[in-house]
Amino acid sequence: MTEKNTAEASLARASSRLLWLAAAGLILLLLAVLVILITPKGSIDRFEDQLSYQPPLGAESSEFYSTKFLAKSQSLYVPVYSHIYIHEGAPFRLTATLSIRNTDSVNPLYVISVRYYDSAGKLVRQYV
């Protein structure tokens, strides 16, 4: 086989591969367009419309809402983030506002303390 024949054969194989890749890409593109066209518009909206509130188990009885089930004292952990990481790990500083509301029109709400800890668990600041 001459050098010219070898180059022509190599060129023919490369052209064949390129043609095959172009055809495969076109088929994938057509499949993607078909999926987009047959997906019903607003399907997520219809799903959200089907969602409904379901009360906690036992909430059917009026006893569920009586004061014997209310907390007399409790501690709450509220995660507050002073920064998040963006763009390859660079910290982005945030501001946080904690709002505490009493939804009970009869009984008062007492906040005894609010403590702010760093990521290592060290107390940074204490309020109240």
Distance bins in CASP14 RR format, pairs under 12 A and 6 or more apart:
PFRMAT RR
TARGET T0000
AUTHOR 0000-0000-0000
RMODE 2
METHOD distances of the structure
MODEL  1
1 7 0 0 0 0 0 1 0 0 0 0 0
1 8 0 0 0 0 1 0 0 0 0 0 0
1 9 1 0 0 1 0 0 0 0 0 0 0
1 10 0 0 0 0 0 1 0 0 0 0 0
2 8 0 0 0 0 1 0 0 0 0 0 0
2 9 0 0 0 0 0 1 0 0 0 0 0
3 9 0 0 0 0 0 1 0 0 0 0 0
3 10 0 0 0 0 0 1 0 0 0 0 0
4 10 0 0 0 0 0 1 0 0 0 0 0
4 11 0 0 0 0 0 1 0 0 0 0 0
5 11 0 0 0 0 0 1 0 0 0 0 0
5 12 0 0 0 0 0 1 0 0 0 0 0
6 12 0 0 0 0 0 1 0 0 0 0 0
6 13 0 0 0 0 0 1 0 0 0 0 0
7 13 0 0 0 0 0 1 0 0 0 0 0
7 14 0 0 0 0 0 1 0 0 0 0 0
8 14 0 0 0 0 0 1 0 0 0 0 0
8 15 0 0 0 0 0 1 0 0 0 0 0
9 15 0 0 0 0 0 1 0 0 0 0 0
9 16 0 0 0 0 0 1 0 0 0 0 0
10 16 0 0 0 0 0 1 0 0 0 0 0
10 17 0 0 0 0 0 1 0 0 0 0 0
11 17 0 0 0 0 0 1 0 0 0 0 0
11 18 0 0 0 0 0 1 0 0 0 0 0
12 18 0 0 0 0 0 1 0 0 0 0 0
12 19 0 0 0 0 0 1 0 0 0 0 0
13 19 0 0 0 0 0 1 0 0 0 0 0
13 20 0 0 0 0 0 1 0 0 0 0 0
14 20 0 0 0 0 0 1 0 0 0 0 0
14 21 0 0 0 0 0 1 0 0 0 0 0
15 21 0 0 0 0 0 1 0 0 0 0 0
15 22 0 0 0 0 0 1 0 0 0 0 0
16 22 0 0 0 0 0 1 0 0 0 0 0
16 23 0 0 0 0 0 1 0 0 0 0 0
17 23 0 0 0 0 0 1 0 0 0 0 0
17 24 0 0 0 0 0 1 0 0 0 0 0
18 24 0 0 0 0 0 1 0 0 0 0 0
18 25 0 0 0 0 0 1 0 0 0 0 0
19 25 0 0 0 0 0 1 0 0 0 0 0
19 26 0 0 0 0 0 1 0 0 0 0 0
20 26 0 0 0 0 0 1 0 0 0 0 0
20 27 0 0 0 0 0 1 0 0 0 0 0
21 27 0 0 0 0 0 1 0 0 0 0 0
21 28 0 0 0 0 0 1 0 0 0 0 0
22 28 0 0 0 0 0 1 0 0 0 0 0
22 29 0 0 0 0 0 1 0 0 0 0 0
23 29 0 0 0 0 0 1 0 0 0 0 0
23 30 0 0 0 0 0 1 0 0 0 0 0
24 30 0 0 0 0 0 1 0 0 0 0 0
24 31 0 0 0 0 0 1 0 0 0 0 0
25 31 0 0 0 0 1 0 0 0 0 0 0
25 32 0 0 0 0 1 0 0 0 0 0 0
26 32 0 0 0 0 0 1 0 0 0 0 0
26 33 0 0 0 0 0 1 0 0 0 0 0
27 33 0 0 0 0 0 1 0 0 0 0 0
27 34 0 0 0 0 0 1 0 0 0 0 0
28 34 0 0 0 0 0 1 0 0 0 0 0
28 35 0 0 0 0 0 1 0 0 0 0 0
29 35 0 0 0 0 0 1 0 0 0 0 0
29 36 0 0 0 0 0 1 0 0 0 0 0
30 36 0 0 0 0 0 1 0 0 0 0 0
30 37 0 0 0 0 0 1 0 0 0 0 0
31 37 0 0 0 0 0 1 0 0 0 0 0
31 38 0 0 0 0 0 1 0 0 0 0 0
32 38 0 0 0 0 0 1 0 0 0 0 0
32 39 0 0 0 0 0 1 0 0 0 0 0
33 39 0 0 0 0 0 1 0 0 0 0 0
40 46 1 0 0 1 0 0 0 0 0 0 0
40 47 0 0 0 0 0 1 0 0 0 0 0
42 48 0 0 0 0 1 0 0 0 0 0 0
42 49 0 0 0 0 1 0 0 0 0 0 0
43 49 0 0 0 0 0 1 0 0 0 0 0
43 50 0 0 0 0 0 1 0 0 0 0 0
44 50 0 0 0 0 0 1 0 0 0 0 0
44 51 0 0 0 0 0 1 0 0 0 0 0
45 51 0 0 0 0 0 1 0 0 0 0 0
53 59 0 0 0 0 0 1 0 0 0 0 0
54 60 0 0 0 0 0 1 0 0 0 0 0
55 61 0 0 0 0 0 1 0 0 0 0 0
55 64 0 0 0 0 1 0 0 0 0 0 0
55 65 0 0 0 0 0 1 0 0 0 0 0
56 64 1 0 0 1 0 0 0 0 0 0 0
56 65 0 0 0 0 0 1 0 0 0 0 0
56 69 0 0 0 0 0 1 0 0 0 0 0
57 64 0 0 0 0 1 0 0 0 0 0 0
58 64 1 0 1 0 0 0 0 0 0 0 0
58 65 0 0 0 0 0 1 0 0 0 0 0
58 69 0 0 0 0 0 1 0 0 0 0 0
59 65 1 0 0 1 0 0 0 0 0 0 0
59 66 0 0 0 0 0 1 0 0 0 0 0
59 69 0 0 0 0 0 1 0 0 0 0 0
61 69 0 0 0 0 0 1 0 0 0 0 0
62 68 0 0 0 0 0 1 0 0 0 0 0
62 69 0 0 0 0 0 1 0 0 0 0 0
63 69 0 0 0 0 1 0 0 0 0 0 0
64 70 0 0 0 0 0 1 0 0 0 0 0
65 104 0 0 0 0 0 1 0 0 0 0 0
67 104 0 0 0 0 1 0 0 0 0 0 0
67 106 0 0 0 0 1 0 0 0 0 0 0
67 107 0 0 0 0 1 0 0 0 0 0 0
70 103 0 0 0 0 0 1 0 0 0 0 0
70 104 0 0 0 0 1 0 0 0 0 0 0
70 106 0 0 0 0 0 1 0 0 0 0 0
70 107 1 0 0 1 0 0 0 0 0 0 0
70 109 0 0 0 0 0 1 0 0 0 0 0
71 104 0 0 0 0 0 1 0 0 0 0 0
71 107 0 0 0 0 0 1 0 0 0 0 0
71 109 0 0 0 0 0 1 0 0 0 0 0
72 107 0 0 0 0 1 0 0 0 0 0 0
72 109 0 0 0 0 0 1 0 0 0 0 0
72 110 0 0 0 0 0 1 0 0 0 0 0
73 109 0 0 0 0 0 1 0 0 0 0 0
73 110 0 0 0 0 1 0 0 0 0 0 0
73 111 0 0 0 0 0 1 0 0 0 0 0
73 112 0 0 0 0 1 0 0 0 0 0 0
74 109 0 0 0 0 0 1 0 0 0 0 0
74 110 0 0 0 0 0 1 0 0 0 0 0
74 111 0 0 0 0 0 1 0 0 0 0 0
74 112 0 0 0 0 0 1 0 0 0 0 0
75 111 0 0 0 0 0 1 0 0 0 0 0
75 112 0 0 0 0 1 0 0 0 0 0 0
75 113 0 0 0 0 1 0 0 0 0 0 0
75 114 0 0 0 0 0 1 0 0 0 0 0
75 115 0 0 0 0 0 1 0 0 0 0 0
76 98 0 0 0 0 0 1 0 0 0 0 0
76 100 0 0 0 0 1 0 0 0 0 0 0
76 109 0 0 0 0 0 1 0 0 0 0 0
76 111 0 0 0 0 0 1 0 0 0 0 0
76 112 0 0 0 0 0 1 0 0 0 0 0
76 113 0 0 0 0 0 1 0 0 0 0 0
76 114 0 0 0 0 1 0 0 0 0 0 0
76 115 0 0 0 0 0 1 0 0 0 0 0
77 114 0 0 0 0 0 1 0 0 0 0 0
77 115 0 0 0 0 0 1 0 0 0 0 0
77 116 0 0 0 0 0 1 0 0 0 0 0
77 117 0 0 0 0 1 0 0 0 0 0 0
77 121 0 0 0 0 0 1 0 0 0 0 0
78 96 0 0 0 0 1 0 0 0 0 0 0
78 97 0 0 0 0 0 1 0 0 0 0 0
78 98 1 0 0 1 0 0 0 0 0 0 0
78 99 0 0 0 0 0 1 0 0 0 0 0
78 100 0 0 0 0 1 0 0 0 0 0 0
78 111 0 0 0 0 0 1 0 0 0 0 0
78 114 0 0 0 0 1 0 0 0 0 0 0
78 115 0 0 0 0 0 1 0 0 0 0 0
78 116 0 0 0 0 0 1 0 0 0 0 0
78 117 0 0 0 0 0 1 0 0 0 0 0
79 96 0 0 0 0 1 0 0 0 0 0 0
79 98 0 0 0 0 0 1 0 0 0 0 0
79 116 0 0 0 0 0 1 0 0 0 0 0
79 117 0 0 0 0 0 1 0 0 0 0 0
79 119 0 0 0 0 0 1 0 0 0 0 0
80 94 0 0 0 0 1 0 0 0 0 0 0
80 95 0 0 0 0 0 1 0 0 0 0 0
80 96 1 0 1 0 0 0 0 0 0 0 0
80 97 0 0 0 0 1 0 0 0 0 0 0
80 98 1 0 0 1 0 0 0 0 0 0 0
80 99 0 0 0 0 0 1 0 0 0 0 0
80 114 0 0 0 0 0 1 0 0 0 0 0
80 115 0 0 0 0 0 1 0 0 0 0 0
80 116 1 0 0 1 0 0 0 0 0 0 0
80 117 0 0 0 0 1 0 0 0 0 0 0
80 118 0 0 0 0 0 1 0 0 0 0 0
80 119 0 0 0 0 0 1 0 0 0 0 0
80 124 0 0 0 0 0 1 0 0 0 0 0
80 125 0 0 0 0 0 1 0 0 0 0 0
81 91 0 0 0 0 0 1 0 0 0 0 0
81 92 0 0 0 0 0 1 0 0 0 0 0
81 93 0 0 0 0 1 0 0 0 0 0 0
81 94 1 0 1 0 0 0 0 0 0 0 0
81 95 0 0 0 0 0 1 0 0 0 0 0
81 96 1 0 0 1 0 0 0 0 0 0 0
81 116 0 0 0 0 0 1 0 0 0 0 0
81 118 0 0 0 0 0 1 0 0 0 0 0
81 119 0 0 0 0 1 0 0 0 0 0 0
82 91 0 0 0 0 1 0 0 0 0 0 0
82 92 0 0 0 0 0 1 0 0 0 0 0
82 93 1 0 0 1 0 0 0 0 0 0 0
82 94 1 0 0 1 0 0 0 0 0 0 0
82 95 0 0 0 0 1 0 0 0 0 0 0
82 96 1 0 0 1 0 0 0 0 0 0 0
82 116 0 0 0 0 1 0 0 0 0 0 0
82 117 0 0 0 0 0 1 0 0 0 0 0
82 118 0 0 0 0 1 0 0 0 0 0 0
82 119 0 0 0 0 1 0 0 0 0 0 0
82 124 0 0 0 0 1 0 0 0 0 0 0
82 125 0 0 0 0 0 1 0 0 0 0 0
83 89 0 0 0 0 0 1 0 0 0 0 0
83 90 0 0 0 0 1 0 0 0 0 0 0
83 91 1 0 1 0 0 0 0 0 0 0 0
83 92 1 0 1 0 0 0 0 0 0 0 0
83 93 1 0 1 0 0 0 0 0 0 0 0
83 94 1 0 1 0 0 0 0 0 0 0 0
83 95 0 0 0 0 0 1 0 0 0 0 0
83 96 0 0 0 0 0 1 0 0 0 0 0
83 118 0 0 0 0 0 1 0 0 0 0 0
83 119 0 0 0 0 1 0 0 0 0 0 0
84 90 0 0 0 0 1 0 0 0 0 0 0
84 91 1 0 0 1 0 0 0 0 0 0 0
84 92 1 0 1 0 0 0 0 0 0 0 0
84 93 0 0 0 0 1 0 0 0 0 0 0
84 94 1 0 0 1 0 0 0 0 0 0 0
84 96 0 0 0 0 0 1 0 0 0 0 0
85 91 1 0 1 0 0 0 0 0 0 0 0
85 92 1 0 0 1 0 0 0 0 0 0 0
85 93 0 0 0 0 0 1 0 0 0 0 0
85 94 0 0 0 0 0 1 0 0 0 0 0
85 119 0 0 0 0 0 1 0 0 0 0 0
86 92 1 0 1 0 0 0 0 0 0 0 0
86 93 0 0 0 0 0 1 0 0 0 0 0
86 94 0 0 0 0 0 1 0 0 0 0 0
91 119 0 0 0 0 0 1 0 0 0 0 0
96 114 0 0 0 0 0 1 0 0 0 0 0
96 116 0 0 0 0 1 0 0 0 0 0 0
98 111 0 0 0 0 0 1 0 0 0 0 0
98 114 1 0 0 1 0 0 0 0 0 0 0
98 115 0 0 0 0 0 1 0 0 0 0 0
98 116 0 0 0 0 1 0 0 0 0 0 0
98 127 0 0 0 0 1 0 0 0 0 0 0
98 128 0 0 0 0 0 1 0 0 0 0 0
99 111 0 0 0 0 0 1 0 0 0 0 0
99 114 0 0 0 0 0 1 0 0 0 0 0
100 109 1 0 0 1 0 0 0 0 0 0 0
100 110 0 0 0 0 0 1 0 0 0 0 0
100 111 1 0 0 1 0 0 0 0 0 0 0
100 112 0 0 0 0 0 1 0 0 0 0 0
100 114 0 0 0 0 1 0 0 0 0 0 0
100 127 0 0 0 0 0 1 0 0 0 0 0
100 128 0 0 0 0 0 1 0 0 0 0 0
101 109 0 0 0 0 1 0 0 0 0 0 0
101 111 0 0 0 0 0 1 0 0 0 0 0
102 108 1 0 0 1 0 0 0 0 0 0 0
102 109 1 1 0 0 0 0 0 0 0 0 0
102 110 0 0 0 0 1 0 0 0 0 0 0
102 111 0 0 0 0 1 0 0 0 0 0 0
103 109 0 0 0 0 1 0 0 0 0 0 0
104 110 0 0 0 0 0 1 0 0 0 0 0
110 128 0 0 0 0 1 0 0 0 0 0 0
111 127 0 0 0 0 1 0 0 0 0 0 0
111 128 1 0 1 0 0 0 0 0 0 0 0
112 126 0 0 0 0 0 1 0 0 0 0 0
112 127 0 0 0 0 0 1 0 0 0 0 0
112 128 1 0 0 1 0 0 0 0 0 0 0
113 123 0 0 0 0 0 1 0 0 0 0 0
113 125 0 0 0 0 0 1 0 0 0 0 0
113 126 1 0 0 1 0 0 0 0 0 0 0
113 127 1 0 0 1 0 0 0 0 0 0 0
113 128 1 0 1 0 0 0 0 0 0 0 0
114 123 0 0 0 0 0 1 0 0 0 0 0
114 124 0 0 0 0 0 1 0 0 0 0 0
114 125 0 0 0 0 1 0 0 0 0 0 0
114 126 1 0 0 1 0 0 0 0 0 0 0
114 127 1 0 1 0 0 0 0 0 0 0 0
114 128 1 0 1 0 0 0 0 0 0 0 0
115 121 0 0 0 0 0 1 0 0 0 0 0
115 122 0 0 0 0 0 1 0 0 0 0 0
115 123 1 0 1 0 0 0 0 0 0 0 0
115 124 0 0 0 0 1 0 0 0 0 0 0
115 125 1 0 0 1 0 0 0 0 0 0 0
115 126 1 0 1 0 0 0 0 0 0 0 0
115 127 1 0 0 1 0 0 0 0 0 0 0
115 128 0 0 0 0 1 0 0 0 0 0 0
116 122 0 0 0 0 0 1 0 0 0 0 0
116 123 1 0 0 1 0 0 0 0 0 0 0
116 124 1 0 1 0 0 0 0 0 0 0 0
116 125 1 0 1 0 0 0 0 0 0 0 0
116 126 1 0 0 1 0 0 0 0 0 0 0
116 127 1 0 0 1 0 0 0 0 0 0 0
116 128 0 0 0 0 0 1 0 0 0 0 0
117 123 1 0 1 0 0 0 0 0 0 0 0
117 124 1 0 0 1 0 0 0 0 0 0 0
117 125 0 0 0 0 1 0 0 0 0 0 0
117 126 0 0 0 0 1 0 0 0 0 0 0
118 124 1 0 1 0 0 0 0 0 0 0 0
118 125 0 0 0 0 1 0 0 0 0 0 0
END
